Amino acid sequence: MEENCSATGGVSGIYYLREQPELLEIVKKLPRSIESLKMVDGFGSKKSEKYGRSIVDLINKFYEQAK
């Protein structure tokens, strides 16, 4: 994650990464694995590999806290 921050001028990769339609799709589908993230419109292998772990970890943390 720190690598993403320095590469984007201090902006975290998760917040920098996508346009609103893609973020809305993530919220609708709440993918809990990188494979399921690839099913979100706009996320192929490349974006999923680059940002997927951070996104999936955040979603899984949400689910854990909601228990």
FENBELPE-V798092 format. One record per backbone hydrogen bond with DSSP energy under -1.0 kcal/mol. NH is the residue of the N-H (numbers start at 1). CO is the residue of the C=O. Records with the same first field share a line. If there is no record, write none. Layout:
NH=CO  CO
This chain:
5=1
6=2
7=3
8=4
9=6
10=5
16=12
17=13
23=19
24=20
25=21
26=22
27=23
28=24
29=25
30=26
37=33
38=34
39=36
40=37
43=40
48=44
49=45
50=46
51=47
52=48
55=51
56=52
57=53
58=54
59=55
60=56
61=57
62=58
63=59
64=60
65=61
66=62
